[in-house]
Amino acid sequence: MKHGRGRGTRLGFPTANLAIVAPLPAGIYAATVVVGNQTVPAAGYIHPAEPTILEVHLLNWHENLYDVTITVELRYWLRAHREFLSAQALIAQIYQDIAQVQQCLQV
């Protein structure tokens, strides 16, 4: 796990930032994350400028993940990366993405 720029946290959606071995298509993913003995639904994001960094926002998770081993499974690709004109527009889209994650994962 690596420290990011903190933008997700500032927007209200903290992420765990992970280096991945092979670049994947940029965009939003529905994912599950194993933390200890818990499996947690998550929204994953890969930015086109950083295709070997996966950012995951664990739904309803409020604990620190630094120095914790996690396993991420990307389950569904939801949509391509898009640019937003404002933080408010991005936040609104993130809420829509989370709703889609919940629907895909049936949570």
C-alpha positions in Angstrom: 0.0 0.0 0.0 1.3 3.4 -0.8 0.4 6.9 0.2 -1.6 8.9 -2.4 -2.2 12.6 -2.7 -5.2 12.5 -0.3 -7.7 13.7 -2.9 -10.2 10.9 -2.2 -10.1 11.6 1.5 -10.7 15.3 0.9 -13.7 14.4 -1.2 -15.1 12.1 1.4 -14.0 8.8 -0.2 -10.7 7.6 1.2 -8.8 5.1 -0.8 -6.2 2.4 -0.4 -3.6 2.9 -3.1 -1.9 -0.2 -4.4 0.8 -0.9 -7.0 -0.3 -3.5 -9.5 2.1 -5.6 -11.6 0.4 -5.2 -15.0 -1.4 -2.1 -16.3 -5.2 -2.6 -16.6 -7.8 -0.6 -18.5 -8.5 2.8 -16.9 -11.8 3.3 -15.3 -14.1 2.3 -12.5 -14.4 -1.3 -11.2 -16.7 -3.1 -8.7 -14.4 -5.0 -6.4 -14.2 -7.0 -3.2 -11.4 -6.5 -0.7 -10.4 -9.1 1.9 -9.2 -7.6 5.1 -8.3 -10.2 7.7 -11.4 -12.5 7.8 -13.8 -9.9 6.3 -14.7 -9.5 2.6 -15.7 -5.8 2.0 -17.3 -4.4 -1.2 -15.3 -1.7 -2.8 -15.1 0.7 -5.8 -11.8 0.5 -7.6 -10.3 3.1 -9.9 -7.4 3.1 -12.3 -6.4 6.5 -13.8 -5.1 6.5 -17.4 -2.0 8.4 -16.4 -1.2 5.9 -13.7 -2.2 2.4 -15.1 -0.2 0.5 -12.5 -1.9 2.2 -9.5 -5.2 0.8 -8.2 -7.2 3.0 -5.8 -9.9 1.2 -3.9 -12.6 2.8 -1.7 -14.0 0.2 0.7 -17.7 0.8 1.3 -18.6 1.4 4.9 -15.0 1.0 6.1 -13.6 3.5 8.6 -10.4 1.8 9.8 -6.8 2.6 8.8 -5.4 0.2 6.2 -1.8 1.2 6.4 0.4 -1.8 7.4 -2.5 -4.1 6.8 -2.4 -6.9 4.2 -5.4 -6.8 1.9 -6.4 -8.7 -1.2 -8.4 -7.0 -4.0 -10.4 -8.8 -6.6 -11.7 -6.7 -9.4 -15.1 -8.2 -10.2 -16.7 -6.0 -12.8 -15.5 -3.1 -15.1 -18.2 -0.4 -14.7 -17.2 2.5 -16.9 -14.3 4.4 -18.5 -12.4 7.2 -16.9 -14.0 10.7 -17.3 -12.8 14.2 -16.4 -15.2 16.4 -14.3 -15.5 20.2 -14.4 -16.0 20.5 -10.6 -15.5 18.6 -7.4 -19.3 18.5 -6.9 -19.8 16.8 -10.3 -17.1 14.2 -9.4 -18.7 13.5 -6.0 -22.1 13.1 -7.6 -20.6 10.6 -10.0 -18.8 8.7 -7.2 -22.1 8.2 -5.5 -23.6 6.8 -8.7 -20.6 4.5 -9.1 -21.0 3.3 -5.5 -24.7 2.6 -6.1 -23.7 0.6 -9.2 -21.0 -1.3 -7.2 -23.6 -2.2 -4.6 -26.0 -3.4 -7.3 -23.3 -5.5 -9.1 -22.2 -7.1 -5.8 -25.7 -7.4 -4.4 -24.9 -5.6 -1.2 
